Amino acid sequence: MQLGTESVRRKSRSVIAALVGVLVVWAVALILRGQEESPSPDSNSTQPKITWSENHIQAAFPPGGSATKAVAFSSSLPVENLVIEPVPSLAPLLRIEPNTFTNVPADQNQSVRLLFSVPQGAAFGTNEGTVHVRIGSQTLPQTLKVSVWVVDIRSLETSLPGMVRGSPIIVIGNVVAVSSTVNSPKPPWERWKYVTLTPTRVLKGSLSANTLVFSSYVGVAVSSPSFQEGETVLLMLGERNPLDTLSPAIFSLTGSADSVYHIRDDPASGTLAVIDEAWNGSEGMDKRAPEFKAFLEKSERREVTLDELLVAMGFSP
């Protein structure tokens, strides 16, 4: 009887040990499963993420100029009582309509208009800042970068040094592609020409790429310069025109055709700088200083070398 009892006891201890082992494994499995299913702090964040339709808006105006640009944003989470506003440095130049939203559903685009208006007497130069989204006292980190360039159009019309001062980028380069929206169904004031250039010499400003794309307005009131693939040109460029809402360009011509000099090799005179033939057909361009007009006429007659143009612009040949 004692041997039988001892055998039963050993079997009981084995069963209990096995059950304990199963319970331990089960408990560990539950712990691991709980760790896998527990959301990380990031995935459970209550802060929405704002996505803008564009990363950077660039606009150029003379004092008194204005334009409207449409953009859109979306939120990763539904939010209420959302406010959109520019930083104080841009507030005198930019309004946003609408700038408040009572309810914003998740992942649905919301349209807003950026209303640019440069007051008379505004200081010339570039004004940079951001448009941000605020919910109560919390400003969300995803902002829209905005640059507003205030240009002295009077000096652009009257003198070559004025055009140099008003051009953030001045470059010599080779034209590699030309496209346009001239035959598009859009009205004339929404038609543009796009030119891709490979720079060979940057006279003013800095470029971050080996090629640049700029736009030239094709309208009824402004004479459009002409470009040929493979030719070399000297260009005076500013920020992209805000009216060119679908442009692939980053820059636009500072003026119109008088921002473009075609570089030509002449066996007798060397390398010439020939102003674009459309320079004298632009409306509102009769305010040029007499010496500037005489210089452009001389260039049109193929009597200005590239070195002479560079010296007149204040650069080394």
C-alpha positions in Angstrom: 0.0 0.0 0.0 2.8 2.4 0.8 4.4 1.8 -2.6 1.1 2.4 -4.3 0.6 5.6 -2.4 4.1 6.8 -3.2 3.5 6.1 -6.9 0.3 8.1 -6.8 2.1 11.0 -5.2 4.9 11.0 -7.8 2.2 11.0 -10.6 0.4 13.9 -8.9 3.6 15.9 -8.6 4.3 15.3 -12.3 0.8 16.4 -13.3 1.1 19.5 -11.2 4.5 20.3 -12.6 3.1 19.9 -16.1 0.2 22.1 -15.4 2.5 24.8 -13.9 4.6 24.6 -17.0 1.6 25.0 -19.3 0.4 28.0 -17.2 3.8 29.6 -17.4 4.0 29.2 -21.1 0.4 30.5 -21.5 1.1 33.5 -19.3 4.3 34.4 -21.2 2.3 34.0 -24.5 -0.3 36.4 -23.1 2.3 38.9 -22.1 4.0 38.8 -25.5 0.7 39.1 -27.3 -0.2 42.0 -25.2 3.1 43.7 -26.0 2.4 43.1 -29.7 -1.1 44.5 -29.6 -0.3 47.5 -27.4 -0.2 50.6 -29.6 3.0 52.6 -29.5 2.8 56.1 -28.2 3.3 57.4 -31.8 0.5 55.4 -33.4 -1.9 56.6 -30.6 -1.0 60.2 -31.0 -3.9 62.6 -30.9 -2.1 65.4 -32.9 -3.2 65.6 -36.5 -0.8 65.8 -39.4 -1.4 68.6 -41.9 -0.6 68.0 -45.6 -0.4 70.9 -48.0 -1.0 70.6 -51.8 2.2 72.6 -52.4 5.5 73.0 -50.4 6.5 76.5 -51.4 4.5 79.4 -52.8 6.6 82.2 -54.5 5.1 85.5 -55.7 6.5 88.7 -57.2 4.8 92.1 -57.2 5.5 95.8 -57.5 4.0 98.0 -54.7 0.3 98.1 -55.2 0.2 94.7 -56.9 -2.1 91.9 -56.0 -3.1 88.3 -57.0 -4.9 85.3 -55.6 -3.5 81.8 -55.4 -5.6 78.7 -54.5 -4.1 75.9 -52.4 -5.5 73.0 -50.4 -4.7 71.1 -47.2 -5.9 68.0 -45.4 -5.7 66.6 -41.9 -4.9 63.1 -40.9 -7.5 63.2 -38.1 -10.8 65.0 -37.8 -10.4 68.4 -36.1 -12.6 71.2 -34.9 -12.1 75.0 -34.7 -9.1 75.1 -37.0 -7.4 78.5 -37.8 -5.0 79.2 -40.7 -2.8 82.2 -40.5 0.5 83.6 -41.8 3.4 84.5 -39.6 3.5 88.2 -38.6 6.2 89.1 -41.2 3.8 88.1 -44.0 0.6 89.4 -42.5 0.8 92.9 -44.2 1.1 91.2 -47.6 -1.1 88.1 -47.3 -4.6 87.2 -46.2 -6.2 83.8 -46.2 -9.9 83.0 -47.0 -11.4 81.2 -45.4 -9.1 81.2 -42.4 -11.3 79.3 -39.9 -12.9 75.9 -40.2 -15.5 74.7 -37.7 -15.1 71.0 -38.7 -12.5 69.3 -40.8 -13.0 65.6 -41.6 -10.0 63.4 -41.8 -8.2 63.0 -45.2 -10.4 65.4 -47.1 -8.9 68.3 -49.0 -10.0 71.7 -47.9 -9.5 74.7 -50.3 -8.3 78.1 -49.2 -7.3 81.2 -51.2 -4.1 83.1 -50.6 -4.8 86.8 -51.2 -1.6 88.6 -51.9 -1.7 92.4 -51.7 1.4 94.6 -51.6 0.6 98.0 -50.2 2.0 101.2 -51.8 5.2 102.2 -50.2 6.2 98.6 -49.3 9.9 98.1 -49.0 11.6 96.3 -51.9 13.1 92.9 -51.3 12.1 89.4 -50.4 9.7 88.6 -47.5 9.8 85.0 -46.4 7.7 83.2 -43.9 5.2 80.4 -43.4 1.4 79.8 -43.2 0.6 77.6 -40.3 -2.4 75.8 -38.9 -3.5 76.4 -35.3 -6.0 74.5 -33.1 -6.6 76.6 -30.0 -3.2 77.5 -28.6 -1.5 74.5 -30.4 0.3 75.4 -33.7 0.9 72.3 -35.8 4.4 71.8 -37.2 3.5 71.2 -40.9 3.7 74.7 -42.5 3.4 76.1 -46.0 6.5 78.1 -47.0 5.7 81.5 -48.7 8.1 84.0 -50.3 6.8 87.4 -51.5 9.2 89.4 -53.6 8.5 93.2 -53.8 10.1 94.6 -56.9 10.8 98.1 -58.0 9.0 98.0 -61.4 9.8 101.7 -62.1 13.6 101.0 -62.1 13.0 97.9 -64.2 11.3 100.0 -66.9 13.9 102.8 -66.9 17.4 101.5 -66.5 19.7 98.5 -66.9 21.1 98.8 -63.4 17.6 98.9 -62.1 16.9 95.6 -63.8 20.1 94.1 -62.3 19.1 95.2 -58.8 15.6 93.8 -59.3 16.7 90.4 -60.5 17.6 87.8 -57.9 19.1 85.5 -60.6 21.1 86.6 -63.6 22.5 83.7 -65.6 24.1 82.8 -69.0 23.2 79.3 -70.3 22.1 77.1 -73.1 18.5 76.5 -74.0 17.7 72.8 -74.0 13.9 72.7 -74.2 11.0 75.1 -75.0 7.3 74.4 -74.4 4.3 76.6 -74.1 0.5 76.8 -73.5 -0.1 79.2 -76.3 -2.6 76.9 -78.0 -4.3 76.0 -74.8 -8.0 76.7 -74.4 -7.2 79.1 -71.5 -7.6 82.8 -72.0 -4.5 84.8 -73.1 -3.7 86.0 -69.6 -3.3 82.4 -68.4 -0.9 81.3 -71.2 2.8 80.7 -70.5 6.0 79.6 -72.2 8.4 77.4 -70.3 12.1 77.2 -71.1 14.6 74.8 -69.7 18.2 76.1 -69.4 21.5 74.6 -68.6 23.5 77.4 -66.9 27.1 78.0 -67.9 27.8 81.1 -65.8 25.8 82.4 -62.8 26.4 86.2 -62.6 24.1 86.9 -59.6 22.3 84.7 -57.1 22.8 80.9 -56.6 21.3 77.8 -58.1 20.9 74.4 -56.5 20.5 72.4 -59.7 22.3 71.9 -63.0 19.2 72.9 -64.9 16.5 75.5 -64.3 13.0 76.1 -65.7 11.6 79.6 -66.1 8.4 80.9 -67.4 7.6 83.7 -69.8 4.2 85.3 -69.9 2.4 85.0 -73.2 -0.3 87.6 -73.1 -2.0 90.3 -75.2 -0.3 93.1 -73.4 3.2 91.9 -73.1 5.5 91.0 -76.0 6.9 87.5 -75.5 10.6 86.8 -76.2 11.5 83.9 -78.5 13.8 81.0 -77.7 15.5 78.4 -79.8 16.8 75.1 -78.5 20.6 75.0 -78.5 21.1 78.8 -78.4 22.9 80.6 -75.6 21.1 83.4 -73.8 21.7 85.9 -70.9 18.6 86.1 -68.7 17.5 88.3 -65.8 15.1 86.2 -63.7 12.8 86.7 -60.7 10.5 84.5 -58.6 7.8 82.6 -60.4 4.8 84.7 -61.3 1.9 83.8 -58.9 -0.6 83.9 -61.7 1.1 81.0 -63.4 -0.7 78.5 -61.1 0.3 75.3 -62.8 3.8 76.1 -63.8 6.7 73.7 -63.6 8.9 76.7 -63.5 10.8 78.1 -60.4 11.6 81.4 -62.0 10.1 83.9 -64.4 11.6 86.8 -66.4 12.2 89.9 -64.4 10.7 92.1 -67.2 9.6 90.9 -70.6 11.7 90.7 -73.8 14.2 93.2 -72.4 15.2 90.6 -69.8 16.6 88.4 -72.6 19.9 88.8 -74.6 20.7 86.3 -77.3 24.4 85.5 -77.4 25.7 85.4 -81.0 29.2 84.7 -82.4 30.2 87.2 -85.1 33.4 86.7 -87.1 34.2 90.4 -87.2 33.0 91.7 -83.8 33.4 88.6 -81.5 30.6 87.5 -79.2 27.6 89.8 -79.3 24.7 90.3 -76.9 21.6 90.9 -78.9 18.5 92.1 -77.1 15.4 90.1 -78.0 13.6 91.5 -81.0 10.3 91.9 -79.1 11.8 94.3 -76.5 10.2 97.4 -78.1 6.7 96.0 -78.4 5.7 95.8 -74.8 3.1 98.1 -73.4 4.1 100.4 -70.6 7.8 100.3 -71.6 8.0 103.9 -72.8 9.4 105.2 -69.5 12.9 104.0 -70.2 15.7 106.4 -69.6 17.0 107.8 -72.9 20.5 106.2 -72.4 18.9 102.8 -71.6 16.7 103.0 -74.8 19.8 104.0 -76.8 21.7 101.0 -75.4 18.9 98.6 -76.3 18.7 100.0 -79.8 22.5 99.6 -80.2 22.2 96.0 -79.0 19.4 95.3 -81.5 21.7 96.6 -84.3 24.2 93.9 -83.1 26.7 96.6 -81.9 27.0 95.5 -78.3 29.4 92.8 -77.4 28.8 90.4 -74.5 31.7 92.0 -72.6 30.2 95.4 -73.0 26.9 94.2 -71.7 28.5 92.6 -68.7 30.4 95.8 -67.9 27.2 97.8 -68.2 25.5 95.5 -65.8 28.3 95.8 -63.3 29.9 92.3 -63.9 33.4 91.3 -64.9 33.7 90.2 -68.6 
